[in-house]
């Protein structure tokens, strides 16, 4: 009887040690996720500063090109942060932790993770989420944008403003920009 109780207590102690380890790992993963999101916020603020500075002032082509290079570097760094790892697992991949969740394809980014958070047992019968998915953090999976508006119309020098907007022309609050 005493030996059975001792074995039971030993199992409970081992379970509790494992739960503590699970909680520590979960806290570590979430702390790195939080730090990563703070870094992305800093990058976003830097990109916003560049945008505001270049929309409120006139700069020569060389200065504009340098700003474009800086924004591209910010973009690349943001993708790198979004692909950060905790140990050997990608932080924001959902449960697809072995595959890089964000892939650059030209000037676009695709998400190959999923929207299922990682979970771990933190007590007997209790499971907790210990990750933030790319969907939660970045809105990585969005609905397809549908519409019937031609976003790239074929215009010529002879196109009349009255012919635009399905023959309704440019309204009182409309504008046309030529590049």
Short mmCIF file of the C-alpha atoms (twelve columns), coordinates in Angstrom:
data_MODEL
# 
_entry.id   MODEL 
# 
loop_
_atom_site.group_PDB 
_atom_site.id 
_atom_site.type_symbol 
_atom_site.label_atom_id 
_atom_site.label_alt_id 
_atom_site.label_comp_id 
_atom_site.label_asym_id 
_atom_site.label_seq_id 
_atom_site.Cartn_x 
_atom_site.Cartn_y 
_atom_site.Cartn_z 
_atom_site.pdbx_PDB_model_num 
ATOM 1   C CA . UNK A 1   0.000   0.000  0.000   1 
ATOM 2   C CA . UNK A 2   2.727   2.496  0.934   1 
ATOM 3   C CA . UNK A 3   4.773   1.518  -2.134  1 
ATOM 4   C CA . UNK A 4   1.764   2.152  -4.406  1 
ATOM 5   C CA . UNK A 5   1.249   5.600  -2.876  1 
ATOM 6   C CA . UNK A 6   4.937   6.398  -3.276  1 
ATOM 7   C CA . UNK A 7   4.808   5.422  -6.953  1 
ATOM 8   C CA . UNK A 8   1.667   7.518  -7.434  1 
ATOM 9   C CA . UNK A 9   3.304   10.520 -5.747  1 
ATOM 10  C CA . UNK A 10  6.423   10.081 -7.869  1 
ATOM 11  C CA . UNK A 11  4.276   10.111 -11.041 1 
ATOM 12  C CA . UNK A 12  2.504   13.254 -9.859  1 
ATOM 13  C CA . UNK A 13  5.844   14.944 -9.149  1 
ATOM 14  C CA . UNK A 14  7.170   13.944 -12.587 1 
ATOM 15  C CA . UNK A 15  4.000   15.243 -14.254 1 
ATOM 16  C CA . UNK A 16  4.339   18.533 -12.361 1 
ATOM 17  C CA . UNK A 17  7.987   18.864 -13.445 1 
ATOM 18  C CA . UNK A 18  6.906   18.297 -17.052 1 
ATOM 19  C CA . UNK A 19  4.086   20.838 -16.720 1 
ATOM 20  C CA . UNK A 20  6.582   23.386 -15.327 1 
ATOM 21  C CA . UNK A 21  8.946   22.705 -18.251 1 
ATOM 22  C CA . UNK A 22  6.043   23.101 -20.695 1 
ATOM 23  C CA . UNK A 23  5.068   26.414 -19.100 1 
ATOM 24  C CA . UNK A 24  8.670   27.668 -19.218 1 
ATOM 25  C CA . UNK A 25  8.986   26.754 -22.908 1 
ATOM 26  C CA . UNK A 26  5.619   28.346 -23.680 1 
ATOM 27  C CA . UNK A 27  6.598   31.529 -21.863 1 
ATOM 28  C CA . UNK A 28  9.890   31.613 -23.772 1 
ATOM 29  C CA . UNK A 29  8.115   31.180 -27.107 1 
ATOM 30  C CA . UNK A 30  5.581   33.897 -26.283 1 
ATOM 31  C CA . UNK A 31  8.284   36.292 -25.022 1 
ATOM 32  C CA . UNK A 32  10.249  35.914 -28.275 1 
ATOM 33  C CA . UNK A 33  7.020   36.399 -30.240 1 
ATOM 34  C CA . UNK A 34  6.327   39.603 -28.321 1 
ATOM 35  C CA . UNK A 35  9.868   40.867 -28.923 1 
ATOM 36  C CA . UNK A 36  9.521   40.041 -32.625 1 
ATOM 37  C CA . UNK A 37  6.246   41.942 -32.896 1 
ATOM 38  C CA . UNK A 38  7.827   44.928 -31.122 1 
ATOM 39  C CA . UNK A 39  10.651  44.820 -33.682 1 
ATOM 40  C CA . UNK A 40  8.115   44.779 -36.505 1 
ATOM 41  C CA . UNK A 41  6.351   47.736 -34.936 1 
ATOM 42  C CA . UNK A 42  9.656   49.641 -34.923 1 
ATOM 43  C CA . UNK A 43  10.184  48.797 -38.605 1 
ATOM 44  C CA . UNK A 44  6.658   49.917 -39.406 1 
ATOM 45  C CA . UNK A 45  7.259   53.232 -37.664 1 
ATOM 46  C CA . UNK A 46  10.506  53.707 -39.609 1 
ATOM 47  C CA . UNK A 47  8.759   53.016 -42.912 1 
ATOM 48  C CA . UNK A 48  5.985   55.449 -41.935 1 
ATOM 49  C CA . UNK A 49  8.583   58.153 -41.204 1 
ATOM 50  C CA . UNK A 50  10.133  57.657 -44.628 1 
ATOM 51  C CA . UNK A 51  6.727   57.813 -46.280 1 
ATOM 52  C CA . UNK A 52  5.717   60.991 -44.470 1 
ATOM 53  C CA . UNK A 53  9.034   62.681 -45.115 1 
ATOM 54  C CA . UNK A 54  8.893   61.895 -48.829 1 
ATOM 55  C CA . UNK A 55  5.258   62.841 -49.340 1 
ATOM 56  C CA . UNK A 56  5.580   66.193 -47.623 1 
ATOM 57  C CA . UNK A 57  8.751   67.320 -49.374 1 
ATOM 58  C CA . UNK A 58  10.291  67.326 -52.792 1 
ATOM 59  C CA . UNK A 59  13.418  65.256 -53.250 1 
ATOM 60  C CA . UNK A 60  15.570  64.598 -56.275 1 
ATOM 61  C CA . UNK A 61  15.546  61.212 -58.000 1 
ATOM 62  C CA . UNK A 62  18.706  60.014 -56.229 1 
ATOM 63  C CA . UNK A 63  17.253  60.735 -52.782 1 
ATOM 64  C CA . UNK A 64  14.009  59.005 -53.740 1 
ATOM 65  C CA . UNK A 65  15.979  55.972 -54.970 1 
ATOM 66  C CA . UNK A 66  17.889  55.801 -51.683 1 
ATOM 67  C CA . UNK A 67  14.605  55.946 -49.770 1 
ATOM 68  C CA . UNK A 68  13.245  53.099 -51.925 1 
ATOM 69  C CA . UNK A 69  16.329  51.017 -51.113 1 
ATOM 70  C CA . UNK A 70  15.826  51.704 -47.403 1 
ATOM 71  C CA . UNK A 71  12.149  50.697 -47.595 1 
ATOM 72  C CA . UNK A 72  13.133  47.498 -49.401 1 
ATOM 73  C CA . UNK A 73  15.630  46.735 -46.627 1 
ATOM 74  C CA . UNK A 74  12.887  47.318 -44.048 1 
ATOM 75  C CA . UNK A 75  10.636  44.945 -45.997 1 
ATOM 76  C CA . UNK A 76  13.320  42.236 -46.081 1 
ATOM 77  C CA . UNK A 77  13.998  42.659 -42.361 1 
ATOM 78  C CA . UNK A 78  10.273  42.407 -41.614 1 
ATOM 79  C CA . UNK A 79  10.048  39.116 -43.524 1 
ATOM 80  C CA . UNK A 80  13.112  37.880 -41.654 1 
ATOM 81  C CA . UNK A 81  11.502  38.723 -38.298 1 
ATOM 82  C CA . UNK A 82  8.250   37.049 -39.373 1 
ATOM 83  C CA . UNK A 83  10.325  33.911 -40.055 1 
ATOM 84  C CA . UNK A 84  12.092  33.992 -36.683 1 
ATOM 85  C CA . UNK A 85  12.644  30.679 -34.918 1 
ATOM 86  C CA . UNK A 86  12.316  29.547 -31.315 1 
ATOM 87  C CA . UNK A 87  14.835  26.755 -31.135 1 
ATOM 88  C CA . UNK A 88  14.284  24.807 -34.348 1 
ATOM 89  C CA . UNK A 89  10.649  25.850 -34.817 1 
ATOM 90  C CA . UNK A 90  9.299   28.834 -36.742 1 
ATOM 91  C CA . UNK A 91  7.426   31.109 -34.330 1 
ATOM 92  C CA . UNK A 92  4.550   32.320 -36.503 1 
ATOM 93  C CA . UNK A 93  3.932   29.160 -38.571 1 
ATOM 94  C CA . UNK A 94  0.997   27.835 -36.565 1 
ATOM 95  C CA . UNK A 95  1.515   24.086 -36.341 1 
ATOM 96  C CA . UNK A 96  3.638   23.957 -39.531 1 
ATOM 97  C CA . UNK A 97  6.716   24.752 -37.431 1 
ATOM 98  C CA . UNK A 98  9.236   23.000 -39.689 1 
ATOM 99  C CA . UNK A 99  8.468   25.092 -42.778 1 
ATOM 100 C CA . UNK A 100 9.392   28.760 -43.264 1 
ATOM 101 C CA . UNK A 101 5.972   30.440 -42.964 1 
ATOM 102 C CA . UNK A 102 6.627   33.565 -45.048 1 
ATOM 103 C CA . UNK A 103 8.079   33.300 -48.546 1 
ATOM 104 C CA . UNK A 104 8.897   36.251 -50.763 1 
ATOM 105 C CA . UNK A 105 7.734   35.882 -54.329 1 
ATOM 106 C CA . UNK A 106 8.874   38.941 -56.239 1 
ATOM 107 C CA . UNK A 107 7.530   41.900 -54.296 1 
ATOM 108 C CA . UNK A 108 4.841   39.795 -52.584 1 
ATOM 109 C CA . UNK A 109 4.842   37.590 -49.514 1 
ATOM 110 C CA . UNK A 110 2.982   34.303 -49.249 1 
ATOM 111 C CA . UNK A 111 2.076   32.509 -46.026 1 
ATOM 112 C CA . UNK A 112 2.580   28.756 -45.856 1 
ATOM 113 C CA . UNK A 113 1.783   28.340 -42.170 1 
ATOM 114 C CA . UNK A 114 -1.671  27.686 -40.797 1 
ATOM 115 C CA . UNK A 115 -4.013  29.327 -38.329 1 
ATOM 116 C CA . UNK A 116 -3.776  26.669 -35.587 1 
ATOM 117 C CA . UNK A 117 -1.830  27.798 -32.520 1 
ATOM 118 C CA . UNK A 118 0.627   25.493 -30.779 1 
ATOM 119 C CA . UNK A 119 -0.645  24.135 -27.484 1 
ATOM 120 C CA . UNK A 120 0.906   22.417 -24.500 1 
ATOM 121 C CA . UNK A 121 -0.314  20.710 -21.343 1 
ATOM 122 C CA . UNK A 122 0.195   22.964 -18.324 1 
ATOM 123 C CA . UNK A 123 -1.712  20.884 -15.772 1 
ATOM 124 C CA . UNK A 124 -3.621  17.656 -15.654 1 
ATOM 125 C CA . UNK A 125 -6.499  18.124 -18.090 1 
ATOM 126 C CA . UNK A 126 -5.452  21.698 -18.970 1 
ATOM 127 C CA . UNK A 127 -4.021  22.775 -22.321 1 
ATOM 128 C CA . UNK A 128 -2.858  26.317 -23.147 1 
ATOM 129 C CA . UNK A 129 -1.961  28.051 -26.411 1 
ATOM 130 C CA . UNK A 130 1.734   28.900 -26.470 1 
ATOM 131 C CA . UNK A 131 2.101   30.549 -29.862 1 
ATOM 132 C CA . UNK A 132 0.804   33.336 -32.041 1 
ATOM 133 C CA . UNK A 133 0.121   32.336 -35.635 1 
ATOM 134 C CA . UNK A 134 0.971   34.431 -38.668 1 
ATOM 135 C CA . UNK A 135 -2.748  34.819 -39.176 1 
ATOM 136 C CA . UNK A 136 -3.193  36.373 -35.719 1 
ATOM 137 C CA . UNK A 137 -0.039  38.480 -35.835 1 
ATOM 138 C CA . UNK A 138 -0.150  39.700 -39.435 1 
ATOM 139 C CA . UNK A 139 -3.543  38.817 -40.902 1 
ATOM 140 C CA . UNK A 140 -1.592  36.467 -43.167 1 
ATOM 141 C CA . UNK A 141 -4.633  34.692 -44.588 1 
ATOM 142 C CA . UNK A 142 -7.161  37.106 -45.982 1 
ATOM 143 C CA . UNK A 143 -10.161 36.626 -48.190 1 
ATOM 144 C CA . UNK A 144 -9.712  36.969 -51.926 1 
ATOM 145 C CA . UNK A 145 -10.406 40.480 -53.149 1 
ATOM 146 C CA . UNK A 146 -13.141 40.353 -55.739 1 
ATOM 147 C CA . UNK A 147 -14.628 43.082 -57.893 1 
ATOM 148 C CA . UNK A 148 -15.445 44.173 -61.391 1 
ATOM 149 C CA . UNK A 149 -13.496 47.434 -61.493 1 
ATOM 150 C CA . UNK A 150 -10.668 47.573 -64.019 1 
ATOM 151 C CA . UNK A 151 -7.705  48.672 -61.923 1 
ATOM 152 C CA . UNK A 152 -5.480  48.913 -64.968 1 
ATOM 153 C CA . UNK A 153 -7.596  50.456 -67.744 1 
ATOM 154 C CA . UNK A 154 -6.205  50.956 -71.235 1 
ATOM 155 C CA . UNK A 155 -6.132  54.694 -71.711 1 
ATOM 156 C CA . UNK A 156 -4.815  56.725 -74.591 1 
ATOM 157 C CA . UNK A 157 -4.134  60.386 -75.085 1 
ATOM 158 C CA . UNK A 158 -7.474  60.605 -76.886 1 
ATOM 159 C CA . UNK A 159 -9.476  59.146 -73.958 1 
ATOM 160 C CA . UNK A 160 -12.088 61.664 -72.801 1 
ATOM 161 C CA . UNK A 161 -12.729 62.218 -69.093 1 
ATOM 162 C CA . UNK A 162 -16.435 61.752 -69.829 1 
ATOM 163 C CA . UNK A 163 -15.688 58.178 -71.000 1 
ATOM 164 C CA . UNK A 164 -14.221 57.184 -67.651 1 
ATOM 165 C CA . UNK A 165 -16.196 55.481 -64.872 1 
ATOM 166 C CA . UNK A 166 -18.540 53.617 -67.250 1 
ATOM 167 C CA . UNK A 167 -19.422 56.833 -69.076 1 
ATOM 168 C CA . UNK A 168 -20.146 58.816 -65.913 1 
ATOM 169 C CA . UNK A 169 -16.888 60.755 -66.173 1 
ATOM 170 C CA . UNK A 170 -14.961 62.095 -63.224 1 
ATOM 171 C CA . UNK A 171 -17.296 63.129 -60.402 1 
ATOM 172 C CA . UNK A 172 -17.186 66.313 -58.331 1 
ATOM 173 C CA . UNK A 173 -14.770 64.687 -55.872 1 
ATOM 174 C CA . UNK A 174 -12.834 62.615 -58.408 1 
ATOM 175 C CA . UNK A 175 -9.323  63.190 -59.565 1 
ATOM 176 C CA . UNK A 176 -7.066  62.069 -62.346 1 
ATOM 177 C CA . UNK A 177 -3.318  61.766 -62.003 1 
ATOM 178 C CA . UNK A 178 -0.992  61.368 -64.939 1 
ATOM 179 C CA . UNK A 179 2.461   59.898 -64.527 1 
# 
